[in-house]
Amino acid sequence: MATSSTTPTTRARGHATRERLKHIAETLFAEHGVDAVTVRDIVKAAGLKNVASLNYYFGGKQGLVEALILDGARASDTWRQERLDALAERGEPSVRELIRVLAWPVLSTNPVRVATDTHIRFINHVMAVNRRLFDDTVGRGWNQGYQRCLALLRERIDLPVDTLNERFIFINIYLRAAFAARETETARHPRNNIWNRTATIEHLFDTVEAILTARV
């Protein structure tokens, strides 16, 4: 009897290798920048023997970067869409509820988890040095939840559209910078830091709401 050349065990090992490469690469990219990290750096840190495995799974360094961007974008968009649907069933969401939906995927794709990862620092770097790559990778397909939040906020905040659009840019930069700092601090002090306090996150949301709603 003929058997498949790819067994469940082989597939599981392949998946584990692929995920390890992504985890190692994102950590290195966040700490040193994408351009400063080579394929050999990633492979060596992952404990692999040569670059063939990385090229096999991702087609090269840019494919790996795109995979990391898409992982975060898909998780964020899925969470936002599900949360917005749940809020819509209860009635019209408030400005504060919409801010939470905007911000939580930046903080963590799972709001109850104290994130200790490196994704926001990685995304911050990519957007600073190659915004086009980020936009092209995410495209319109994985940005719908974010745009849906902005549309609902426009309905609820009585300010000129141009003014609100500028403020959306401000809070996007603000939240990414704040949560990148949170990642760094949590990595240094996983338990003893202000970012583990619910009150700190709520205070941050207070300031986001103030930026969005302040009168001109």
MDTraj code that builds the backbone (N, CA, C; nanometers):
import mdtraj as md
import numpy as np

residues = "MET ALA THR SER SER THR THR PRO THR THR ARG ALA ARG GLY HIS ALA THR ARG GLU ARG LEU LYS HIS ILE ALA GLU THR LEU PHE ALA GLU HIS GLY VAL ASP ALA VAL THR VAL ARG ASP ILE VAL LYS ALA ALA GLY LEU LYS ASN VAL ALA SER LEU ASN TYR TYR PHE GLY GLY LYS GLN GLY LEU VAL GLU ALA LEU ILE LEU ASP GLY ALA ARG ALA SER ASP THR TRP ARG GLN GLU ARG LEU ASP ALA LEU ALA GLU ARG GLY GLU PRO SER VAL ARG GLU LEU ILE ARG VAL LEU ALA TRP PRO VAL LEU SER THR ASN PRO VAL ARG VAL ALA THR ASP THR HIS ILE ARG PHE ILE ASN HIS VAL MET ALA VAL ASN ARG ARG LEU PHE ASP ASP THR VAL GLY ARG GLY TRP ASN GLN GLY TYR GLN ARG CYS LEU ALA LEU LEU ARG GLU ARG ILE ASP LEU PRO VAL ASP THR LEU ASN GLU ARG PHE ILE PHE ILE ASN ILE TYR LEU ARG ALA ALA PHE ALA ALA ARG GLU THR GLU THR ALA ARG HIS PRO ARG ASN ASN ILE TRP ASN ARG THR ALA THR ILE GLU HIS LEU PHE ASP THR VAL GLU ALA ILE LEU THR ALA ARG VAL".split()
xyz = np.array([
    [0.0843, -0.1197, 0.0000],
    [0.0000, 0.0000, 0.0000],
    [0.0880, 0.1250, 0.0000],
    [0.0516, 0.2177, -0.0878],
    [0.1289, 0.3420, -0.0942],
    [0.0956, 0.4293, 0.0260],
    [0.1954, 0.4964, 0.0775],
    [0.1740, 0.5850, 0.1911],
    [0.2144, 0.7262, 0.1548],
    [0.1542, 0.8213, 0.2233],
    [0.1870, 0.9618, 0.1988],
    [0.3285, 0.9896, 0.2466],
    [0.3997, 1.0715, 0.1721],
    [0.5364, 1.1060, 0.2102],
    [0.5404, 1.2032, 0.3270],
    [0.4254, 1.2662, 0.3549],
    [0.4177, 1.3619, 0.4653],
    [0.3295, 1.3040, 0.5751],
    [0.3904, 1.2645, 0.6833],
    [0.3170, 1.2061, 0.7950],
    [0.2715, 1.3162, 0.8902],
    [0.1739, 1.2856, 0.9777],
    [0.1327, 1.3856, 1.0772],
    [0.2484, 1.4350, 1.1623],
    [0.3398, 1.3426, 1.1953],
    [0.4555, 1.3824, 1.2765],
    [0.5446, 1.4802, 1.2001],
    [0.5645, 1.4520, 1.0714],
    [0.6464, 1.5416, 0.9887],
    [0.5814, 1.6786, 0.9775],
    [0.4508, 1.6795, 0.9577],
    [0.3802, 1.8083, 0.9474],
    [0.3883, 1.8858, 1.0778],
    [0.3751, 1.8152, 1.1898],
    [0.3836, 1.8813, 1.3208],
    [0.5222, 1.9414, 1.3420],
    [0.6242, 1.8667, 1.3026],
    [0.7605, 1.9203, 1.3165],
    [0.7811, 2.0406, 1.2259],
    [0.7265, 2.0320, 1.1043],
    [0.7382, 2.1443, 1.0124],
    [0.6692, 2.2677, 1.0668],
    [0.5505, 2.2487, 1.1240],
    [0.4778, 2.3617, 1.1829],
    [0.5567, 2.4212, 1.2994],
    [0.6124, 2.3341, 1.3828],
    [0.6895, 2.3817, 1.4984],
    [0.8123, 2.4605, 1.4527],
    [0.8792, 2.4114, 1.3494],
    [0.9967, 2.4823, 1.2965],
    [0.9573, 2.6183, 1.2411],
    [0.8481, 2.6217, 1.1661],
    [0.8008, 2.7472, 1.1067],
    [0.7676, 2.8491, 1.2159],
    [0.6968, 2.8047, 1.3197],
    [0.6600, 2.8960, 1.4280],
    [0.7825, 2.9413, 1.5068],
    [0.8784, 2.8525, 1.5245],
    [1.0005, 2.8914, 1.5963],
    [1.0766, 2.9979, 1.5177],
    [1.0864, 2.9793, 1.3882],
    [1.1538, 3.0790, 1.3050],
    [1.0844, 3.2142, 1.3149],
    [0.9523, 3.2142, 1.3137],
    [0.8788, 3.3411, 1.3247],
    [0.9027, 3.4066, 1.4603],
    [0.8975, 3.3264, 1.5659],
    [0.9170, 3.3822, 1.7003],
    [1.0560, 3.4419, 1.7152],
    [1.1574, 3.3672, 1.6730],
    [1.2957, 3.4151, 1.6837],
    [1.3153, 3.5402, 1.5981],
    [1.2644, 3.5364, 1.4756],
    [1.2829, 3.6499, 1.3851],
    [1.2163, 3.7751, 1.4399],
    [1.0935, 3.7629, 1.4889],
    [1.0241, 3.8814, 1.5397],
    [1.0988, 3.9413, 1.6580],
    [1.1525, 3.8566, 1.7451],
    [1.2299, 3.9058, 1.8594],
    [1.3536, 3.9814, 1.8128],
    [1.4256, 3.9238, 1.7191],
    [1.5463, 3.9900, 1.6684],
    [1.5121, 4.1189, 1.5942],
    [1.4080, 4.1156, 1.5130],
    [1.3675, 4.2359, 1.4394],
    [1.3277, 4.3468, 1.5357],
    [1.2555, 4.3111, 1.6409],
    [1.2105, 4.4115, 1.7374],
    [1.3275, 4.4734, 1.8119],
    [1.4273, 4.3922, 1.8420],
    [1.5394, 4.4409, 1.9222],
    [1.6450, 4.5140, 1.8403],
    [1.6622, 4.4732, 1.7124],
    [1.7737, 4.5268, 1.6336],
    [1.7318, 4.5958, 1.5038],
    [1.6067, 4.5765, 1.4612],
    [1.5623, 4.6304, 1.3333],
    [1.5730, 4.5255, 1.2244],
    [1.4830, 4.5315, 1.1286],
    [1.4787, 4.4296, 1.0229],
    [1.6067, 4.4284, 0.9406],
    [1.6536, 4.5447, 0.9010],
    [1.7706, 4.5509, 0.8124],
    [1.8975, 4.4991, 0.8792],
    [1.9048, 4.5113, 1.0117],
    [2.0264, 4.4720, 1.0826],
    [2.0351, 4.3217, 1.1075],
    [1.9253, 4.2512, 1.0869],
    [1.9207, 4.1075, 1.1151],
    [1.9287, 4.0301, 0.9839],
    [2.0205, 3.9354, 0.9760],
    [2.0354, 3.8547, 0.8558],
    [1.9616, 3.7224, 0.8700],
    [1.9431, 3.6568, 0.7573],
    [1.8823, 3.5239, 0.7593],
    [1.9661, 3.4295, 0.8444],
    [2.0972, 3.4389, 0.8329],
    [2.1855, 3.3519, 0.9119],
    [2.1706, 3.3792, 1.0615],
    [2.1490, 3.5057, 1.0982],
    [2.1263, 3.5383, 1.2394],
    [2.0030, 3.4639, 1.2918],
    [1.8973, 3.4653, 1.2127],
    [1.7714, 3.4025, 1.2535],
    [1.7885, 3.2514, 1.2648],
    [1.8486, 3.1924, 1.1626],
    [1.8670, 3.0470, 1.1600],
    [1.9544, 3.0010, 1.2764],
    [2.0614, 3.0740, 1.3015],
    [2.1505, 3.0386, 1.4116],
    [2.0790, 3.0483, 1.5451],
    [2.0046, 3.1567, 1.5671],
    [1.9324, 3.1745, 1.6933],
    [1.8245, 3.0687, 1.7118],
    [1.7706, 3.0201, 1.6012],
    [1.6671, 2.9164, 1.6076],
    [1.7257, 2.7774, 1.6271],
    [1.8588, 2.7656, 1.6230],
    [1.9239, 2.6377, 1.6439],
    [1.9205, 2.5458, 1.5233],
    [1.9058, 2.6036, 1.4046],
    [1.9032, 2.5249, 1.2817],
    [2.0400, 2.5299, 1.2135],
    [2.0618, 2.4375, 1.1204],
    [2.1952, 2.4215, 1.0634],
    [2.2233, 2.5119, 0.9438],
    [2.1203, 2.5411, 0.8632],
    [2.1452, 2.6231, 0.7442],
    [2.0207, 2.7028, 0.7098],
    [2.0327, 2.7888, 0.6094],
    [1.9242, 2.8803, 0.5746],
    [1.8159, 2.8138, 0.4903],
    [1.8375, 2.6887, 0.4513],
    [1.7420, 2.6228, 0.3619],
    [1.6028, 2.6141, 0.4230],
    [1.5963, 2.5906, 0.5545],
    [1.4657, 2.5757, 0.6181],
    [1.3870, 2.7063, 0.6135],
    [1.4546, 2.8176, 0.6384],
    [1.3856, 2.9465, 0.6331],
    [1.3378, 2.9760, 0.4914],
    [1.4237, 2.9518, 0.3946],
    [1.3835, 2.9747, 0.2557],
    [1.2699, 2.8824, 0.2137],
    [1.2710, 2.7601, 0.2667],
    [1.1660, 2.6638, 0.2332],
    [1.0298, 2.7119, 0.2833],
    [1.0244, 2.7595, 0.4060],
    [0.8967, 2.7987, 0.4650],
    [0.8500, 2.9375, 0.4227],
    [0.9430, 3.0280, 0.3973],
    [0.9039, 3.1673, 0.3745],
    [0.9539, 3.2255, 0.2424],
    [1.0408, 3.1544, 0.1728],
    [1.0928, 3.2052, 0.0469],
    [1.1977, 3.3128, 0.0628],
    [1.2399, 3.3371, 0.1872],
    [1.3402, 3.4387, 0.2123],
    [1.2989, 3.5315, 0.3248],
    [1.3834, 3.6280, 0.3510],
    [1.3622, 3.7187, 0.4643],
    [1.2361, 3.8039, 0.4478],
    [1.2123, 3.8577, 0.3271],
    [1.0938, 3.9413, 0.3093],
    [0.9658, 3.8603, 0.3276],
    [0.9652, 3.7373, 0.2814],
    [0.8482, 3.6527, 0.3025],
    [0.8218, 3.6281, 0.4492],
    [0.9279, 3.6167, 0.5270],
    [0.9142, 3.6004, 0.6712],
    [0.8578, 3.7268, 0.7354],
    [0.9086, 3.8418, 0.6943],
    [0.8565, 3.9687, 0.7465],
    [0.7077, 3.9826, 0.7137],
    [0.6699, 3.9493, 0.5910],
    [0.5297, 3.9583, 0.5508],
    [0.4423, 3.8629, 0.6316],
    [0.4940, 3.7439, 0.6602],
    [0.4177, 3.6471, 0.7397],
    [0.3925, 3.7001, 0.8803],
    [0.4921, 3.7652, 0.9386],
    [0.4760, 3.8226, 1.0724],
    [0.3747, 3.9364, 1.0725],
    [0.3810, 4.0215, 0.9702],
    [0.2833, 4.1298, 0.9592],
    [0.1424, 4.0735, 0.9486],
    [0.1250, 3.9728, 0.8634],
    [-0.0073, 3.9149, 0.8420],
    [-0.0606, 3.8455, 0.9667],
    [0.0253, 3.7801, 1.0420],
    [-0.0195, 3.7152, 1.1656],
    [-0.0895, 3.8154, 1.2571],
    [-0.0235, 3.9289, 1.2786],
    [-0.0812, 4.0304, 1.3662],
    [-0.2056, 4.0935, 1.3074],
    [-0.2021, 4.1213, 1.1764],
    [-0.3162, 4.1872, 1.1114],
    [-0.4404, 4.0980, 1.1142],
    [-0.4227, 3.9705, 1.0859],
    [-0.5369, 3.8781, 1.0864],
    [-0.5964, 3.8641, 1.2257],
    [-0.5091, 3.8469, 1.3253],
    [-0.5576, 3.8316, 1.4618],
    [-0.6306, 3.9572, 1.5083],
    [-0.5740, 4.0739, 1.4779],
    [-0.6354, 4.2000, 1.5191],
    [-0.7698, 4.2212, 1.4508],
    [-0.7739, 4.1980, 1.3193],
    [-0.8976, 4.2223, 1.2453],
    [-1.0069, 4.1264, 1.2892],
    [-0.9735, 4.0008, 1.3090],
    [-1.0728, 3.9031, 1.3538],
    [-1.1294, 3.9425, 1.4888],
    [-1.0421, 3.9813, 1.5821],
    [-1.0886, 4.0207, 1.7155],
    [-1.1766, 4.1455, 1.7079],
    [-1.1355, 4.2438, 1.6314],
    [-1.2143, 4.3670, 1.6213],
    [-1.3523, 4.3400, 1.5620],
    [-1.3567, 4.2630, 1.4559],
    [-1.4850, 4.2360, 1.3909],
    [-1.5789, 4.1616, 1.4856],
    [-1.5265, 4.0626, 1.5560],
    [-1.6103, 3.9871, 1.6497],
    [-1.6596, 4.0756, 1.7624],
    [-1.5718, 4.1616, 1.8129],
    [-1.6106, 4.2495, 1.9233],
    [-1.7126, 4.3530, 1.8781],
    [-1.6952, 4.4086, 1.7606],
    [-1.7912, 4.5060, 1.7093],
    [-1.9276, 4.4419, 1.6857],
    [-1.9285, 4.3197, 1.6375],
    [-2.0554, 4.2487, 1.6191],
    [-2.1256, 4.2286, 1.7529],
    [-2.0489, 4.1915, 1.8555],
    [-2.1074, 4.1699, 1.9882],
    [-2.1623, 4.3001, 2.0460],
    [-2.0894, 4.4105, 2.0273],
    [-2.1371, 4.5400, 2.0768],
    [-2.2624, 4.5840, 2.0027],
    [-2.2691, 4.5585, 1.8731],
    [-2.3855, 4.5978, 1.7938],
    [-2.5117, 4.5255, 1.8393],
    [-2.4969, 4.4031, 1.8855],
    [-2.6129, 4.3282, 1.9333],
    [-2.6708, 4.3893, 2.0605],
    [-2.5862, 4.4595, 2.1373],
    [-2.6312, 4.5218, 2.2622],
    [-2.6825, 4.6632, 2.2415],
    [-2.6572, 4.7213, 2.1265],
    [-2.6983, 4.8586, 2.1002],
    [-2.5842, 4.9346, 2.0362],
    [-2.5916, 5.0666, 2.0411],
    [-2.4859, 5.1471, 1.9806],
    [-2.3684, 5.1593, 2.0765],
    [-2.2489, 5.1196, 2.0328],
    [-2.1327, 5.1285, 2.1214],
    [-2.0941, 5.2733, 2.1491],
    [-2.0428, 5.2967, 2.2680],
    [-1.9978, 5.4299, 2.3061],
    [-1.8605, 5.4584, 2.2481],
    [-1.8187, 5.5846, 2.2584],
    [-1.6851, 5.6228, 2.2132],
    [-1.5797, 5.5421, 2.2889],
    [-1.5969, 5.5280, 2.4195],
    [-1.4983, 5.4546, 2.4996],
    [-1.4918, 5.3081, 2.4573],
    [-1.6054, 5.2468, 2.4317],
    [-1.6050, 5.1072, 2.3866],
    [-1.5330, 5.0926, 2.2531],
    [-1.5526, 5.1883, 2.1647],
    [-1.4853, 5.1821, 2.0347],
    [-1.3344, 5.2028, 2.0485],
    [-1.2948, 5.2869, 2.1430],
    [-1.1515, 5.3049, 2.1690],
    [-1.0901, 5.1748, 2.2173],
    [-1.1615, 5.1036, 2.3029],
    [-1.1118, 4.9746, 2.3496],
    [-1.0926, 4.8778, 2.2326],
    [-1.1887, 4.8768, 2.1412],
    [-1.1793, 4.7865, 2.0268],
    [-1.0606, 4.8248, 1.9385],
    [-1.0382, 4.9529, 1.9221],
    [-0.9212, 4.9975, 1.8460],
    [-0.7915, 4.9563, 1.9144],
    [-0.7869, 4.9718, 2.0460],
    [-0.6605, 4.9610, 2.1175],
    [-0.6232, 4.8200, 2.1586],
    [-0.7192, 4.7371, 2.1942],
    [-0.6846, 4.6076, 2.2515],
    [-0.5975, 4.5210, 2.1613],
    [-0.6239, 4.5126, 2.0317],
    [-0.5340, 4.4292, 1.9504],
    [-0.3912, 4.4813, 1.9454],
    [-0.3747, 4.6116, 1.9702],
    [-0.2395, 4.6668, 1.9771],
    [-0.1743, 4.6250, 2.1088],
    [-0.2554, 4.6246, 2.2129],
    [-0.2069, 4.5825, 2.3435],
    [-0.1790, 4.4327, 2.3452],
    [-0.2704, 4.3559, 2.2903],
    [-0.2580, 4.2107, 2.2846],
    [-0.3781, 4.1585, 2.2098],
    [-0.3603, 4.0530, 2.1303],
    [-0.4753, 3.9961, 2.0604],
    [-0.5713, 3.9290, 2.1574],
    [-0.5256, 3.9011, 2.2784],
    [-0.6126, 3.8465, 2.3817],
    [-0.6142, 3.9445, 2.4980],
    [-0.7219, 4.0192, 2.5161],
    [-0.7219, 4.1266, 2.6160],
    [-0.6960, 4.0817, 2.7589],
    [-0.7182, 3.9548, 2.7910],
    [-0.6961, 3.9128, 2.9291],
    [-0.5526, 3.8672, 2.9520],
    [-0.4736, 3.8597, 2.8468],
    [-0.3353, 3.8140, 2.8596],
    [-0.2422, 3.9327, 2.8812],
    [-0.1506, 3.9186, 2.9749],
    [-0.0455, 4.0190, 2.9905],
    [0.0625, 3.9866, 2.8882],
    [0.0642, 4.0625, 2.7824],
    [0.1528, 4.0314, 2.6702],
    [0.2988, 4.0536, 2.7083],
    [0.3840, 3.9641, 2.6638],
    [0.5276, 3.9818, 2.6827],
    [0.5989, 3.9613, 2.5491],
    [0.5248, 3.9782, 2.4407],
    [0.5826, 3.9511, 2.3095],
    [0.6524, 4.0751, 2.2533],
    [0.6811, 4.0727, 2.1252],
    [0.7601, 4.1795, 2.0626],
    [0.6920, 4.2335, 1.9372],
    [0.5659, 4.1996, 1.9173],
    [0.5036, 4.2290, 1.7889],
    [0.4901, 4.3791, 1.7617],
    [0.4538, 4.4563, 1.8604],
    [0.4318, 4.5996, 1.8359],
    [0.5632, 4.6705, 1.8082],
    [0.6687, 4.6323, 1.8756],
    [0.7990, 4.6920, 1.8450],
    [0.8422, 4.6565, 1.7028],
    [0.8163, 4.5347, 1.6626],
    [0.8453, 4.4935, 1.5249],
    [0.7639, 4.5755, 1.4255],
    [0.6327, 4.5880, 1.4493],
    [0.5460, 4.6639, 1.3585],
    [0.5868, 4.8102, 1.3547],
    [0.6195, 4.8671, 1.4692],
    [0.6654, 5.0056, 1.4733],
    [0.7864, 5.0256, 1.3838],
    [0.8798, 4.9319, 1.3901],
    [0.9999, 4.9436, 1.3070],
    [0.9651, 4.9337, 1.1592],
    [0.8822, 4.8366, 1.1232],
    [0.8454, 4.8196, 0.9825],
    [0.7774, 4.9447, 0.9299],
    [0.6855, 5.0001, 1.0067],
    [0.6110, 5.1177, 0.9610],
    [0.7012, 5.2406, 0.9525],
    [0.8060, 5.2441, 1.0328],
    [0.8975, 5.3581, 1.0294],
    [0.9894, 5.3533, 0.9077],
    [1.0312, 5.2325, 0.8681],
    [1.1308, 5.2227, 0.7614],
    [1.0728, 5.1744, 0.6284],
    [0.9556, 5.1096, 0.6322],
    [0.8984, 5.0566, 0.5083],
    [0.7464, 5.0483, 0.5209],
    [0.6842, 5.1644, 0.5313],
    [0.5396, 5.1693, 0.5482],
    [0.4675, 5.1050, 0.4294],
    [0.5233, 5.1190, 0.3104],
    [0.4587, 5.0613, 0.1920],
    [0.4484, 4.9095, 0.2032],
    [0.5532, 4.8452, 0.2556],
    [0.5488, 4.7004, 0.2727],
    [0.4358, 4.6610, 0.3663],
    [0.4209, 4.7353, 0.4750],
    [0.3122, 4.7063, 0.5688],
    [0.1768, 4.7225, 0.5013],
    [0.1572, 4.8348, 0.4339],
    [0.0279, 4.8621, 0.3698],
    [-0.0025, 4.7596, 0.2606],
    [0.0974, 4.7251, 0.1809],
    [0.0767, 4.6287, 0.0731],
    [0.0458, 4.4897, 0.1276],
    [0.1091, 4.4554, 0.2395],
    [0.0882, 4.3224, 0.2975],
    [-0.0494, 4.3098, 0.3611],
    [-0.0870, 4.4110, 0.4370],
    [-0.2178, 4.4072, 0.5042],
    [-0.3301, 4.4306, 0.4043],
    [-0.3076, 4.5280, 0.3132],
    [-0.4086, 4.5586, 0.2125],
    [-0.5413, 4.5994, 0.2745],
    [-0.6460, 4.5860, 0.1984],
    [-0.7795, 4.6192, 0.2493],
    [-0.8421, 4.5000, 0.3217],
    [-0.7928, 4.3810, 0.2950],
    [-0.8560, 4.2618, 0.3487],
    [-0.8477, 4.2472, 0.4989],
    [-0.7371, 4.2910, 0.5592],
    [-0.7193, 4.2730, 0.7020],
    [-0.7171, 4.4050, 0.7778],
    [-0.7865, 4.5039, 0.7232],
    [-0.7943, 4.6345, 0.7883],
    [-0.9394, 4.6776, 0.8062],
    [-1.0324, 4.5885, 0.7819],
    [-1.1734, 4.6269, 0.7804],
    [-1.2280, 4.6584, 0.9199],
    [-1.1845, 4.5820, 1.0197],
    [-1.2304, 4.6088, 1.1550],
    [-1.1852, 4.7449, 1.2042],
    [-1.0614, 4.7803, 1.1712],
    [-1.0076, 4.9105, 1.2091],
    [-1.0879, 5.0220, 1.1428],
    [-1.1120, 5.0091, 1.0128],
    [-1.1873, 5.1111, 0.9412],
    [-1.3316, 5.1190, 0.9905],
    [-1.3870, 5.0061, 1.0287],
    [-1.5230, 5.0037, 1.0842],
    [-1.5289, 5.0819, 1.2154],
    [-1.4264, 5.0677, 1.2994],
    [-1.4185, 5.1466, 1.4226],
    [-1.4154, 5.2961, 1.3932],
    [-1.3325, 5.3346, 1.2975],
    [-1.3198, 5.4762, 1.2645],
    [-1.4517, 5.5320, 1.2120],
    [-1.5215, 5.4552, 1.1305],
    [-1.6496, 5.5010, 1.0769],
    [-1.7500, 5.5233, 1.1894],
    [-1.7523, 5.4341, 1.2872],
    [-1.8450, 5.4491, 1.4001],
    [-1.8066, 5.5672, 1.4886],
    [-1.6778, 5.5907, 1.5049],
    [-1.6342, 5.7062, 1.5827],
    [-1.6721, 5.8368, 1.5129],
    [-1.6629, 5.8403, 1.3817],
    [-1.7035, 5.9607, 1.3085],
    [-1.8510, 5.9929, 1.3323],
    [-1.9324, 5.8898, 1.3474],
    [-2.0752, 5.9113, 1.3718],
    [-2.1026, 5.9669, 1.5110],
    [-2.0112, 5.9408, 1.6048],
    [-2.0367, 5.9739, 1.7445],
    [-1.9648, 6.0994, 1.7935],
    [-1.8655, 6.1448, 1.7208],
    [-1.7894, 6.2619, 1.7640],
    [-1.8203, 6.3779, 1.6704],
    [-1.8702, 6.4850, 1.7277],
    [-1.9145, 6.5999, 1.6494],
    [-1.7978, 6.6942, 1.6211],
    [-1.7138, 6.6532, 1.5260],
    [-1.6013, 6.7342, 1.4815],
    [-1.5900, 6.7215, 1.3304],
    [-1.5284, 6.8197, 1.2640],
    [-1.5092, 6.8081, 1.1189],
    [-1.4338, 6.6813, 1.0815],
    [-1.4690, 6.6246, 0.9685],
    [-1.4085, 6.4993, 0.9243],
    [-1.2567, 6.5110, 0.9135],
    [-1.2080, 6.6204, 0.8561],
    [-1.0633, 6.6384, 0.8406],
    [-0.9926, 6.6405, 0.9761],
    [-1.0562, 6.7062, 1.0731],
    [-0.9981, 6.7118, 1.2079],
    [-0.9920, 6.5728, 1.2695],
    [-1.1005, 6.4987, 1.2584],
    [-1.1024, 6.3632, 1.3137],
    [-1.0003, 6.2727, 1.2454],
    [-0.9889, 6.2848, 1.1154],
    [-0.8929, 6.2011, 1.0436],
    [-0.7496, 6.2271, 1.0914],
    [-0.7184, 6.3540, 1.1185],
    [-0.5864, 6.3858, 1.1735],
    [-0.5691, 6.3229, 1.3113],
    [-0.6744, 6.3306, 1.3910],
    [-0.6643, 6.2759, 1.5260],
    [-0.6551, 6.1238, 1.5253],
    [-0.7150, 6.0589, 1.4275],
    [-0.6992, 5.9144, 1.4143],
    [-0.5518, 5.8789, 1.3898],
    [-0.4853, 5.9612, 1.3099],
    [-0.3421, 5.9397, 1.2875],
    [-0.2653, 5.9573, 1.4184],
    [-0.3010, 6.0627, 1.4941],
    [-0.2333, 6.0896, 1.6208],
    [-0.2464, 5.9709, 1.7162],
    [-0.3702, 5.9193, 1.7327],
    [-0.3886, 5.8131, 1.8317],
    [-0.3278, 5.6813, 1.7853],
    [-0.3220, 5.6610, 1.6545],
    [-0.2570, 5.5400, 1.6043],
    [-0.1098, 5.5397, 1.6425],
    [-0.0434, 5.6521, 1.6196],
    [0.0980, 5.6644, 1.6554],
    [0.1151, 5.6549, 1.8072],
    [0.0276, 5.7224, 1.8782],
    [0.0335, 5.7271, 2.0245],
    [0.0198, 5.5878, 2.0854],
    [-0.0808, 5.5129, 2.0414],
    [-0.1045, 5.3802, 2.0973],
    [0.0094, 5.2846, 2.0637],
    [0.0567, 5.2877, 1.9402],
    [0.1666, 5.1981, 1.9040],
    [0.2914, 5.2296, 1.9854],
    [0.3205, 5.3574, 2.0031],
    [0.4393, 5.3962, 2.0808],
    [0.4236, 5.3555, 2.2274],
    [0.3047, 5.3779, 2.2825],
    [0.2816, 5.3441, 2.4227],
    [0.2923, 5.1944, 2.4462],
    [0.2342, 5.1161, 2.3578],
    [0.2350, 4.9722, 2.3792],
    [0.3683, 4.9086, 2.3397],
    [0.4436, 4.9742, 2.2536],
    [0.5811, 4.9283, 2.2288],
    [0.6639, 4.9487, 2.3550],
    [0.6437, 5.0625, 2.4211],
    [0.7120, 5.0867, 2.5482],
    [0.6672, 4.9843, 2.6524],
    [0.5401, 4.9491, 2.6492],
    [0.4879, 4.8484, 2.7411],
    [0.5560, 4.7138, 2.7185],
    [0.5726, 4.6757, 2.5919],
    [0.6411, 4.5502, 2.5626],
    [0.7825, 4.5492, 2.6191],
    [0.8536, 4.6579, 2.5991],
    [0.9908, 4.6664, 2.6472],
    [0.9962, 4.6551, 2.7986],
    [0.9092, 4.7285, 2.8658],
    [0.9096, 4.7280, 3.0117],
    [0.8659, 4.5926, 3.0667],
    [0.7688, 4.5292, 3.0020],
    [0.7216, 4.3992, 3.0484],
    [0.8290, 4.2929, 3.0300],
    [0.9066, 4.3040, 2.9215],
    [1.0163, 4.2101, 2.9001],
    [1.1226, 4.2240, 3.0093],
    [1.1453, 4.3466, 3.0532],
    [1.2461, 4.3699, 3.1570],
    [1.1952, 4.3291, 3.2944],
    [1.0693, 4.3638, 3.3209],
    [1.0110, 4.3384, 3.4529],
    [0.8719, 4.2769, 3.4331],
    [0.8647, 4.1471, 3.4079],
    [0.7369, 4.0835, 3.3739],
    [0.6264, 4.1044, 3.4768],
    [0.6609, 4.1102, 3.6033],
    [0.5579, 4.1208, 3.7069],
    [0.5465, 4.2606, 3.7664],
    [0.6594, 4.3218, 3.7920],
    [0.6590, 4.4483, 3.8648],
    [0.6759, 4.5656, 3.7691],
    [0.5665, 4.6054, 3.7042],
    [0.5698, 4.7262, 3.6216],
    [0.4294, 4.7848, 3.6132],
    [0.4229, 4.9132, 3.5850],
    [0.2934, 4.9817, 3.5895],
    [0.1962, 4.9308, 3.4838],
    [0.2483, 4.8700, 3.3766],
    [0.1616, 4.8269, 3.2675],
    [0.0774, 4.7060, 3.3037],
    [0.1094, 4.6395, 3.4122],
    [0.0278, 4.5269, 3.4563],
    [-0.0953, 4.5709, 3.5336],
    [-0.1071, 4.7001, 3.5584],
    [-0.2211, 4.7506, 3.6342],
    [-0.3329, 4.7934, 3.5399],
    [-0.4530, 4.7467, 3.5682],
    [-0.5685, 4.7842, 3.4860],
    [-0.5868, 4.9354, 3.4836],
    [-0.5617, 5.0001, 3.5963],
    [-0.5804, 5.1449, 3.6048],
    [-0.4902, 5.2190, 3.5068],
    [-0.3703, 5.1671, 3.4826],
    [-0.2784, 5.2316, 3.3888],
    [-0.3356, 5.2301, 3.2479],
    [-0.3876, 5.1151, 3.2065],
    [-0.4460, 5.1037, 3.0730],
    [-0.5684, 5.1930, 3.0603],
    [-0.6504, 5.1969, 3.1650],
    [-0.7691, 5.2838, 3.1617],
    [-0.7291, 5.4307, 3.1528],
    [-0.6218, 5.4672, 3.2225],
    [-0.5742, 5.6057, 3.2156],
    [-0.5279, 5.6380, 3.0734],
    [-0.4608, 5.5430, 3.0100],
    [-0.4194, 5.5625, 2.8714],
    [-0.5409, 5.5837, 2.7817],
    [-0.6452, 5.5038, 2.8027],
    [-0.7668, 5.5202, 2.7233],
    [-0.8327, 5.6561, 2.7499],
    [-0.8219, 5.7053, 2.8746],
    [-0.8732, 5.8396, 2.9051],
    [-0.8077, 5.9433, 2.8149],
    [-0.6758, 5.9311, 2.7995],
    [-0.6044, 6.0312, 2.7197],
    [-0.6373, 6.0177, 2.5712],
    [-0.6584, 5.8943, 2.5241],
    [-0.6986, 5.8748, 2.3844],
    [-0.8346, 5.9386, 2.3605],
    [-0.9259, 5.9175, 2.4528],
    [-1.0595, 5.9762, 2.4383],
    [-1.0516, 6.1288, 2.4402],
    [-0.9633, 6.1830, 2.5228],
    [-0.9481, 6.3277, 2.5280],
    [-0.8941, 6.3812, 2.3959],
    [-0.7988, 6.3123, 2.3361],
    [-0.7446, 6.3550, 2.2069],
    [-0.8544, 6.3563, 2.1009],
    [-0.9373, 6.2536, 2.1011],
    [-1.0408, 6.2417, 1.9964],
    [-1.1533, 6.3422, 2.0136],
    [-1.1892, 6.3735, 2.1362],
    [-1.3122, 6.4511, 2.1593],
    [-1.2886, 6.5967, 2.1947],
    [-1.1641, 6.6385, 2.2180],
    [-1.1386, 6.7781, 2.2557],
    [-1.1884, 6.8730, 2.1479],
    [-1.2507, 6.9803, 2.1904],
    [-1.3030, 7.0771, 2.0954],
    [-1.1891, 7.1511, 2.0263],
    [-1.2133, 7.1915, 1.9034],
    [-1.1125, 7.2636, 1.8267],
    [-1.0969, 7.4028, 1.8861],
])
top = md.Topology()
chain = top.add_chain()
for i, resn in enumerate(residues, 1):
    res = top.add_residue(resn, chain, resSeq=i)
    for name in ("N", "CA", "C"):
        top.add_atom(name, md.element.get_by_symbol(name[0]), res)
traj = md.Trajectory(xyz[None], top)
